[in-house]
């Protein structure tokens, strides 16, 4: 959406779309969830003159996470994730910055905080960033991430999932969410996915798998549209 035609007000979130946080058994939501209700603060010059056209300032084009260099292929099931970024009225959001990050096929992140005894893939970094087209479209070529346990007393496992961040006209307009894979038995036990009260909203976090005949023999295809607000909004997830 053009910043010059952005609406001055948005419809409120419908009930049941936002997750119920903090999430029991997931310590990060206890430390990252505000204990007080939001309060309005005066708009300063920083907010009123925010940086625009972030795609010019943030390097975009890392859409292939599965091949870091010629002859260096990441380990795991090759997949292609594509979709559109839409506003609350179903209109495409062009020039949005879409970031993706995920664990490798062994369920381990390439990050210093992840010290689990799982293999690291030297040919998989696990993050990318692209810009949406005029029709709001985006696409990533990657591998299916593995599941991993949450290190708490009552252990539970996170199912395979992919993290998404969508930045709109400025860094102040950001949606962070997750994409799940259809049919995975661990989805039913994932405390983050199950924290979304509304069943229809919960289902919007699960990608649609494309028929193999539509995709071809080289990889699996998934469709995942992200709606930023409104009654069909994609829920925010921690």
N, C-alpha and C positions, 0 to 999 in steps of 0.2 A: 504494500500500500504506500502511496506517495505521502511523504510527511506533510505536504502542503494541503492534502485532503484528509488527513487523519481526523477522526471524530473527536469531539471535545469530551465525550463521556462514553463509557462502555456499559453494557448491561451487566448486572451482577452475576456472580457465579451461581448456578443452580445448586440446590442441596445435593450432597452425596458425591460431588466430583472431587473435591479436595480430600486428600488422605487424612485419616485420623492420627495425628501425631501428638506427643512422642509415641513411637512404636515399641511396645514391650519386647525385650530380647534383641534390640538393635541399638547399641549404645550411642552411635553417632547421632541419632535423632533426638536423644536427650540433651546432648551438648550443643546441637545446632538449632534447636527449636526455641524460639523466644518464649519466655515465661509470662510476658504481658501481652495484652491485646495491642494491635497496631494503633498508632496515633499520628495525626496529621501534623506536618511541620511546614513552615513557610518555604516557598520555592525561592531558591537563591539563583545567582547568575549561573552557577554550575549546572543546575537542572534546566534552566530556561534556555541556555545556549549550549546544550550538550553536543558532543561530536557526532556528526552524521556521516552517512556512507562508510560504515565500518569496514565494508568489504575492500575499500581502498587502503585501509590502515592495517587490517589483519590479513596476512598472506593466505590466500585460498587456492585450492587446486589439489589438495591431498585426498583424492577420492579412491585411491587404490592402496588398501592396507595389506593386501595379500602378497603383493610383489614390491619389495623395497628397492630392488635393483634387478637388472636383467640376469636371469639364472638363479635368483634367490627368492624362492617361493615359501611362504609361511606354511607351517604344518596345520592340517585340519581340513574340515569340510569347507570347500569354497562356496561362498554365498554372495548374492547380489541383493542389496536393499535399496529400494527406490520408493519415492512417494512425492507428495506435494505439501507445502506449507500454506495453510489457508487461514483467513481471518474468521471472525465470528459469523459473517454472512456468506461464507463459502467462497470468497474471492481470493485469488492467488496472491501471495506475498512475495514479490520479486526482490532480489538483492538482499535477502536475509542471509545471515551467516549461520551455517549449520555445522556444528561440531559433533563428532562421534568419538567415544572411547569405550574400550571393552577389555575383558580378560582374553588370554590366549586360549588355545584348544585344551590346555591342561587346567584352565580355571585360575590362572595367575596373571596379575597385572604387572606390567613392566614399570614398577614404581618401588622406590626404596622402602615404603611402608609395608609392602607385601613381602613378607619373609617366610611365607608358607613353603613347606617342603614339596613343591610341585615344580615341574620343569619349566625353564625359561626358554623361549624360542628366540634364537639370535636373529632370526629373519622376520620378527614380528614386533613392531613398536606398539601398535594398538590404539592409535588415535589419528584422526584426520579432520580436515576442515574444508568446506566448499561454500559456494555462493549459489543461491537459488536462481533459476532462470526467470524469464518474463512470465511464465505460466506457474511459477512457484515450485517448480520441480527440483528435486535433488536425487543423487544416487551415489552409493558407495559399493565398492567391490572389496570383500573382506573374507574372513573365515568365521565359522560358527564358534562362539566362545563356549568354554566348558563351565560346568557347575563348580561351586566351591562352598566349603562350610563356613558358617559365621562363628568366630571364636568366642562363644559365650558358654555359660554353664550348661544350659539346656540347648545343646547343639541343634541347629537347623541349617539346611543348605539353601543357598541361593541358586535358582535355576539359571540356565543360560539366558543372558540378557545383554542388551546394548544400551549404553547411556547416550542421550541426545541433549544438546544445548542449542537453542535457537535464539539468535540475537537479531532484533528488529532494527529500527532506524537508529538506535543508540544503545550504548551499553546499559542504559537504565531499563530497557525493555528486553527481558530475557525469560525464556521458559526452559526449565531443566526437567527432563522426564526420562523414562526408560521404555524400551521395547522388549517384549517377551515373544517367545516362539510358540506357535500353536501346538497343542497336543502334548506338551512336556508334562510329565507327571509331577514334577517338583513345583509347578505353578500353583498347585492347590495348597502347598505348604509355605509358600513365600510370604513372609509377614509384611513385606512392603506392598506387594500386589494386593494382598488381602486387606490392607489398611484402607483401600478405597471402598467406601460404603455402597455406592450404587453399582449394581451388576453390569449395567450397560456401559458405564464409564470405565469400569474395570476391563471389560472386553475391548475397549478402544486402545488399551495398552498392549494388546496382543496382535502381532502382525498377521497378515493374510498370506498364506503360502500359495504361490502360483503353480499351476499345473506344469509338470516337467516338460510336456510337449510344447508348452508356450515358451519355456526358457531355453531348452536345448540340453545337450548331454554334459556340459562342462561344469555347471554349478547349479545350486538351488536358488530360486528366486523368491523374494518376499516383498510385499507391498505394505508400506506403513505411512499413512497420511497423518500429519500433525495439525490439529485445529487449535488456534491460540486462545480463543475465548468462546463464550456462548453456550447454548444448551448441548452442543456436540463437542465441547472442548476436550482436548487430550489432558488427562489429569497431570498435575505436577507431582513428581515423586522425588524423595530425598536422594 
